[in-house]
Amino acid sequence: MKSGLSALGVLVVLTVSACGQGAAGQAPAPSARTLSTGASVAGTVPPAVLDPCALLDPKDRSTAGINVLGVAKEINGARACDWTVPATFGVTITVDEKNGLADLEVARKTATKTKVGDRNALKVADANAADGTCAVLLGMGEKASVQIDVSNTNFTDTPLACERAVTVAGLAEPKLP
């Protein structure tokens, strides 16, 4: 029984740490180099050099309830950063420099048009699935987007996942070009 619980714990950790992979709205993008700088990314940085891990500074992470550092990764050829708060939730921010909001494949019945700051966005969640996942997709011009995916560890409480995704989107949005 103990090994069964250990295996389940490993499965949950692996599942949450993979949040964002294959997420709603994720479109394949060719590989791009990642530049990481300690400088602010606000306003003038083109998507090609935008580091997703730099979109949440320590104050932002604290505001969002994230007490861990982000881990850089690649999802379908796009740069991403993953934060996994043990036994709570995971957040993945993906910078897609090839697909604007109109290009993303999103099930329209799960998407709601919204604004984050002055930016067009989509909030994507399936209330009927009640799976504790939600995404906020931010437009960055015609041909780029930033996708914030949240998964609750227990895969319940979709409204809470959306609240977290909207909070993270609001913190990251001012730093986007």
BELFEN-V396031 format. One record per residue. RES is the residue in one small letter. PSI is psi as a letter, one per 40 degrees, with the letter a starting at -180 (999 if undefined). BURIAL is + if it has 24 or more other C-alpha atoms within 12 Angstrom, else -. D_FIRST is the distance of its C-alpha to the first C-alpha in whole Angstrom. Layout:
# BELFEN-V396031
res->[RES:RES]
psi->[PSI:PSI]
burial->[BURIAL:BURIAL]
d_first->[D_FIRST:D_FIRST]
This chain:
# BELFEN-V396031
res->[m:k:s:g:l:s:a:l:g:v:l:v:v:l:t:v:s:a:c:g:q:g:a:a:g:q:a:p:a:p:s:a:r:t:l:s:t:g:a:s:v:a:g:t:v:p:p:a:v:l:d:p:c:a:l:l:d:p:k:d:r:s:t:a:g:i:n:v:l:g:v:a:k:e:i:n:g:a:r:a:c:d:w:t:v:p:a:t:f:g:v:t:i:t:v:d:e:k:n:g:l:a:d:l:e:v:a:r:k:t:a:t:k:t:k:v:g:d:r:n:a:l:k:v:a:d:a:n:a:a:d:g:t:c:a:v:l:l:g:m:g:e:k:a:s:v:q:i:d:v:s:n:t:n:f:t:d:t:p:l:a:c:e:r:a:v:t:v:a:g:l:a:e:p:k:l:p]
psi->[d:d:d:d:d:d:d:d:d:d:d:d:d:d:d:d:e:e:h:d:h:e:i:h:e:h:i:i:i:i:i:i:i:h:h:h:i:e:i:i:e:h:d:e:h:i:d:d:e:h:h:d:d:e:e:h:i:d:d:d:d:d:d:e:f:h:f:i:i:i:h:i:i:h:h:f:e:i:h:i:h:h:h:h:h:h:e:c:i:i:h:h:h:h:h:h:e:e:h:i:d:d:e:h:h:h:h:d:e:e:h:h:h:a:i:h:b:e:h:i:i:h:h:h:i:g:d:d:d:f:e:f:i:i:i:h:h:h:i:g:a:d:f:i:i:h:h:h:h:h:h:i:d:e:f:i:g:d:d:d:d:d:d:d:d:d:d:d:d:d:d:d:d:e:e:i:999]
burial->[-:-:-:-:-:-:-:-:-:-:-:+:+:-:+:+:+:+:+:+:+:-:+:+:+:+:+:+:+:-:-:+:-:+:-:-:-:-:-:-:+:-:-:-:-:-:+:+:+:+:+:+:+:+:+:+:+:-:-:+:+:-:-:+:+:+:-:+:+:+:+:+:+:+:+:+:-:+:+:+:+:+:+:+:+:+:-:+:+:+:+:+:+:+:+:+:+:+:+:+:+:+:-:+:-:+:-:-:-:-:+:-:-:-:-:+:-:-:+:+:+:+:+:+:+:+:-:-:-:-:-:+:+:+:+:+:+:+:+:+:-:-:-:+:+:+:+:+:+:+:+:+:+:+:+:-:+:+:+:+:+:+:+:+:+:+:+:+:+:+:+:+:+:+:+:+:+]
d_first->[0:4:6:5:6:9:10:11:13:14:15:17:19:20:21:23:24:26:27:31:30:32:33:35:39:38:40:41:43:44:43:45:45:44:46:44:47:47:50:50:49:51:54:55:52:52:49:49:48:46:43:40:39:42:42:40:41:40:41:40:37:37:39:36:33:32:31:31:33:33:32:35:34:36:35:37:40:40:39:36:35:31:30:26:26:22:20:24:26:27:31:33:36:38:42:43:47:47:46:48:47:49:47:43:42:40:40:43:41:38:41:43:46:47:48:47:50:52:50:49:46:43:40:38:35:34:34:33:30:29:26:27:29:33:35:39:41:44:47:49:52:53:51:48:45:42:39:37:33:31:27:25:21:20:23:25:28:30:33:32:31:35:36:34:36:39:39:38:41:43:43:43:46:49:48:48:51]
